[in-house]
Amino acid sequence: MKDIASNLCYYDKRNPDNNLDVMDLEDNEIEAAKKDCHCDNCFYGRTKLAEYIIKLKGQLNSTIAIPLSD
């Protein structure tokens, strides 16, 4: 999951390499990508793809497998 999170916006606190300062983290102001952000991840579309993968993983984790009978 860390490899996916590293593709989120540089200002997303879930990104282990985020560019947030201590004040931003304490104030909890920044939850996800900034609007009109031009960090490399947002610029190249990595943020949208990472968000989509995280969403899909959440859906897969909440899905219950039902065995099919013959």
C-alpha positions as a Markdown table, in Angstrom:
| # | Residue | x | y | z |
|---|---|---|---|---|
| 1 | Met | 0.0 | 0.0 | 0.0 |
| 2 | Lys | 3.0 | 2.3 | 0.6 |
| 3 | Asp | 3.9 | 2.2 | -3.0 |
| 4 | Ile | 0.4 | 3.2 | -4.0 |
| 5 | Ala | 0.3 | 6.0 | -1.4 |
| 6 | Ser | 3.6 | 7.4 | -2.7 |
| 7 | Asn | 1.8 | 8.2 | -6.0 |
| 8 | Leu | -0.7 | 10.4 | -4.2 |
| 9 | Cys | -0.4 | 14.2 | -4.3 |
| 10 | Tyr | 2.7 | 15.5 | -2.6 |
| 11 | Tyr | 0.3 | 17.5 | -0.3 |
| 12 | Asp | -1.8 | 14.5 | 0.7 |
| 13 | Lys | -1.0 | 13.4 | 4.2 |
| 14 | Arg | -1.4 | 9.7 | 3.2 |
| 15 | Asn | 1.6 | 10.1 | 0.9 |
| 16 | Pro | 4.7 | 9.1 | 2.9 |
| 17 | Asp | 6.8 | 11.6 | 1.0 |
| 18 | Asn | 4.3 | 14.5 | 1.5 |
| 19 | Asn | 5.4 | 18.1 | 1.6 |
| 20 | Leu | 3.2 | 19.1 | 4.5 |
| 21 | Asp | 4.7 | 21.0 | 7.4 |
| 22 | Val | 3.9 | 20.3 | 11.0 |
| 23 | Met | 1.2 | 23.1 | 11.2 |
| 24 | Asp | -0.7 | 21.6 | 8.3 |
| 25 | Leu | -0.7 | 18.2 | 9.8 |
| 26 | Glu | -1.8 | 19.5 | 13.2 |
| 27 | Asp | -4.5 | 21.6 | 11.8 |
| 28 | Asn | -5.7 | 18.7 | 9.7 |
| 29 | Glu | -6.5 | 21.1 | 6.9 |
| 30 | Ile | -5.2 | 19.1 | 4.0 |
| 31 | Glu | -6.9 | 15.8 | 3.4 |
| 32 | Ala | -6.2 | 15.1 | -0.2 |
| 33 | Ala | -4.8 | 16.7 | -3.3 |
| 34 | Lys | -4.9 | 20.5 | -3.5 |
| 35 | Lys | -7.1 | 22.0 | -6.1 |
| 36 | Asp | -5.1 | 22.9 | -9.2 |
| 37 | Cys | -2.0 | 21.3 | -7.8 |
| 38 | His | 0.9 | 20.9 | -10.2 |
| 39 | Cys | 3.1 | 18.5 | -8.2 |
| 40 | Asp | 4.6 | 15.7 | -10.3 |
| 41 | Asn | 2.0 | 13.2 | -9.2 |
| 42 | Cys | -1.0 | 15.4 | -10.0 |
| 43 | Phe | 0.6 | 16.7 | -13.2 |
| 44 | Tyr | 1.2 | 13.2 | -14.6 |
| 45 | Gly | -2.1 | 11.8 | -13.4 |
| 46 | Arg | -0.6 | 9.5 | -10.8 |
| 47 | Thr | -2.8 | 10.9 | -8.0 |
| 48 | Lys | -6.1 | 10.0 | -9.8 |
| 49 | Leu | -4.8 | 6.5 | -10.6 |
| 50 | Ala | -3.7 | 6.0 | -7.0 |
| 51 | Glu | -7.0 | 7.2 | -5.6 |
| 52 | Tyr | -8.8 | 4.8 | -8.0 |
| 53 | Ile | -6.6 | 1.9 | -6.9 |
| 54 | Ile | -7.2 | 2.7 | -3.2 |
| 55 | Lys | -10.9 | 2.8 | -3.8 |
| 56 | Leu | -10.9 | -0.5 | -5.6 |
| 57 | Lys | -8.8 | -2.2 | -2.9 |
| 58 | Gly | -11.4 | -0.9 | -0.3 |
| 59 | Gln | -14.2 | -2.4 | -2.4 |
| 60 | Leu | -12.4 | -5.8 | -2.7 |
| 61 | Asn | -11.7 | -5.9 | 1.0 |
| 62 | Ser | -15.4 | -5.3 | 1.7 |
| 63 | Thr | -16.6 | -8.0 | -0.7 |
| 64 | Ile | -17.5 | -11.4 | 0.7 |
| 65 | Ala | -16.7 | -14.4 | -1.4 |
| 66 | Ile | -19.7 | -16.8 | -1.7 |
| 67 | Pro | -18.8 | -20.3 | -2.7 |
| 68 | Leu | -20.7 | -21.6 | -5.7 |
| 69 | Ser | -22.3 | -25.0 | -5.4 |
| 70 | Asp | -22.5 | -27.4 | -8.4 |
